[in-house]
Amino acid sequence: MLGDWTAEPFIGGVVSGTGADHVRLTAMLAQSIGPIHFAGEHTDPVYVTGMEGALRAGRCAADEILERRRVTEADRRSRAARRLIPRTG
Protein backbone atom coordinates (compact mmCIF):
# COMPACT_ATOMS: atom_id res chain seq x y z
CA MET A 1 0.00 0.00 0.00
CA LEU A 2 1.45 3.32 -1.04
CA GLY A 3 0.40 6.62 0.37
CA ASP A 4 1.48 10.17 0.95
CA TRP A 5 2.27 10.35 4.67
CA THR A 6 2.52 14.13 4.54
CA ALA A 7 -1.16 14.24 3.53
CA GLU A 8 -2.28 12.24 6.57
CA PRO A 9 -3.96 14.63 9.03
CA PHE A 10 -2.81 12.80 12.17
CA ILE A 11 0.70 11.93 11.02
CA GLY A 12 1.99 14.75 8.89
CA GLY A 13 4.99 12.75 7.69
CA VAL A 14 6.73 13.01 11.06
CA VAL A 15 9.21 10.47 12.38
CA SER A 16 10.55 10.46 15.90
CA GLY A 17 14.03 11.64 16.68
CA THR A 18 15.77 12.32 19.96
CA GLY A 19 18.87 14.21 18.90
CA ALA A 20 22.35 13.81 20.32
CA ASP A 21 21.19 12.60 23.75
CA HIS A 22 19.16 9.73 22.31
CA VAL A 23 20.56 6.93 24.51
CA ARG A 24 19.48 8.66 27.74
CA LEU A 25 16.18 9.89 26.30
CA THR A 26 15.14 6.55 24.80
CA ALA A 27 15.86 4.86 28.14
CA MET A 28 13.67 7.42 29.90
CA LEU A 29 10.85 6.94 27.39
CA ALA A 30 11.03 3.16 27.79
CA GLN A 31 10.76 3.16 31.60
CA SER A 32 7.62 1.52 32.89
CA ILE A 33 5.37 3.29 35.36
CA GLY A 34 3.86 0.72 37.66
CA PRO A 35 2.04 -1.81 35.48
CA ILE A 36 2.14 0.44 32.39
CA HIS A 37 4.90 -0.35 29.87
CA PHE A 38 5.89 1.76 26.87
CA ALA A 39 7.12 0.53 23.51
CA GLY A 40 7.69 1.97 20.07
CA GLU A 41 10.52 3.00 17.79
CA HIS A 42 11.11 6.04 20.00
CA THR A 43 12.09 3.78 22.94
CA ASP A 44 14.76 1.71 21.15
CA PRO A 45 18.33 3.00 21.70
CA VAL A 46 19.67 1.73 18.36
CA TYR A 47 16.91 1.90 15.71
CA VAL A 48 15.18 5.03 16.98
CA THR A 49 13.13 5.92 13.92
CA GLY A 50 12.56 2.62 12.18
CA MET A 51 10.34 -0.42 12.11
CA GLU A 52 13.20 -2.51 13.53
CA GLY A 53 13.20 -0.25 16.60
CA ALA A 54 9.45 -0.68 17.03
CA LEU A 55 9.76 -4.47 16.85
CA ARG A 56 12.71 -4.57 19.27
CA ALA A 57 10.95 -2.24 21.71
CA GLY A 58 7.76 -4.28 21.60
CA ARG A 59 9.66 -7.47 22.34
CA CYS A 60 11.54 -5.79 25.19
CA ALA A 61 8.32 -4.49 26.76
CA ALA A 62 6.70 -7.92 26.42
CA ASP A 63 9.73 -9.54 28.10
CA GLU A 64 9.50 -7.02 30.97
CA ILE A 65 5.80 -7.75 31.44
CA LEU A 66 6.36 -11.51 31.42
CA GLU A 67 9.28 -11.21 33.86
CA ARG A 68 7.18 -9.08 36.20
CA ARG A 69 4.41 -11.66 36.00
CA ARG A 70 6.85 -14.50 36.76
CA VAL A 71 8.21 -12.65 39.80
CA THR A 72 4.70 -11.88 41.05
CA GLU A 73 3.59 -15.48 40.51
CA ALA A 74 6.71 -16.86 42.26
CA ASP A 75 6.10 -14.54 45.22
CA ARG A 76 2.47 -15.64 45.43
CA ARG A 77 3.50 -19.32 45.40
CA SER A 78 6.15 -18.69 48.04
CA ARG A 79 3.63 -17.02 50.36
CA ALA A 80 1.16 -19.84 49.82
CA ALA A 81 3.85 -22.46 50.58
CA ARG A 82 4.80 -20.67 53.81
CA ARG A 83 1.21 -20.88 54.98
CA LEU A 84 1.27 -24.66 54.45
CA ILE A 85 4.46 -25.26 56.47
CA PRO A 86 3.66 -25.89 60.15
CA ARG A 87 5.38 -23.49 62.51
CA THR A 88 7.40 -24.84 65.39
CA GLY A 89 8.55 -23.20 68.53
GIDA-V325364 format. One record per residue. N is the residue number from 0. SS is DSSP state (H for helix, E for strand, - for the rest). PSI is psi as a letter, one per 20 degrees, with the letter a starting at -180 (NA if undefined). NEAR is the number of other ideal C-beta (glycine too) atoms within 8 Angstrom. Layout:
n=N ss=SS psi=PSI near=NEAR
n=N ss=SS psi=PSI near=NEAR
//
This chain:
n=0 ss=- psi=p near=2
n=1 ss=- psi=q near=2
n=2 ss=- psi=r near=6
n=3 ss=- psi=n near=5
n=4 ss=H psi=h near=8
n=5 ss=H psi=i near=6
n=6 ss=H psi=i near=6
n=7 ss=- psi=p near=10
n=8 ss=- psi=h near=5
n=9 ss=- psi=i near=4
n=10 ss=- psi=g near=7
n=11 ss=- psi=j near=8
n=12 ss=- psi=j near=7
n=13 ss=- psi=p near=5
n=14 ss=- psi=q near=5
n=15 ss=- psi=q near=9
n=16 ss=- psi=q near=7
n=17 ss=- psi=i near=9
n=18 ss=H psi=b near=6
n=19 ss=H psi=h near=3
n=20 ss=H psi=k near=7
n=21 ss=H psi=h near=11
n=22 ss=H psi=g near=7
n=23 ss=H psi=g near=7
n=24 ss=H psi=g near=10
n=25 ss=H psi=h near=14
n=26 ss=H psi=h near=9
n=27 ss=H psi=g near=7
n=28 ss=H psi=h near=9
n=29 ss=H psi=i near=13
n=30 ss=- psi=p near=7
n=31 ss=- psi=q near=10
n=32 ss=E psi=o near=4
n=33 ss=- psi=c near=4
n=34 ss=- psi=j near=5
n=35 ss=E psi=p near=6
n=36 ss=- psi=q near=8
n=37 ss=- psi=q near=10
n=38 ss=- psi=q near=11
n=39 ss=- psi=r near=10
n=40 ss=H psi=h near=13
n=41 ss=H psi=i near=12
n=42 ss=H psi=i near=13
n=43 ss=- psi=p near=15
n=44 ss=- psi=i near=7
n=45 ss=- psi=g near=6
n=46 ss=- psi=m near=10
n=47 ss=- psi=h near=14
n=48 ss=- psi=j near=9
n=49 ss=- psi=r near=8
n=50 ss=H psi=h near=7
n=51 ss=H psi=g near=8
n=52 ss=H psi=h near=16
n=53 ss=H psi=g near=12
n=54 ss=H psi=g near=8
n=55 ss=H psi=g near=11
n=56 ss=H psi=h near=15
n=57 ss=H psi=g near=10
n=58 ss=H psi=g near=8
n=59 ss=H psi=g near=12
n=60 ss=H psi=g near=14
n=61 ss=H psi=g near=9
n=62 ss=H psi=g near=8
n=63 ss=H psi=g near=10
n=64 ss=H psi=g near=9
n=65 ss=H psi=h near=8
n=66 ss=H psi=g near=8
n=67 ss=H psi=h near=9
n=68 ss=H psi=g near=8
n=69 ss=H psi=g near=8
n=70 ss=H psi=g near=8
n=71 ss=H psi=g near=8
n=72 ss=H psi=g near=8
n=73 ss=H psi=g near=8
n=74 ss=H psi=g near=8
n=75 ss=H psi=g near=8
n=76 ss=H psi=g near=8
n=77 ss=H psi=g near=8
n=78 ss=H psi=h near=8
n=79 ss=H psi=h near=8
n=80 ss=H psi=h near=8
n=81 ss=H psi=h near=7
n=82 ss=H psi=h near=6
n=83 ss=H psi=h near=5
n=84 ss=- psi=p near=6
n=85 ss=- psi=p near=3
n=86 ss=- psi=q near=4
n=87 ss=- psi=q near=3
n=88 ss=- psi=NA near=2
//
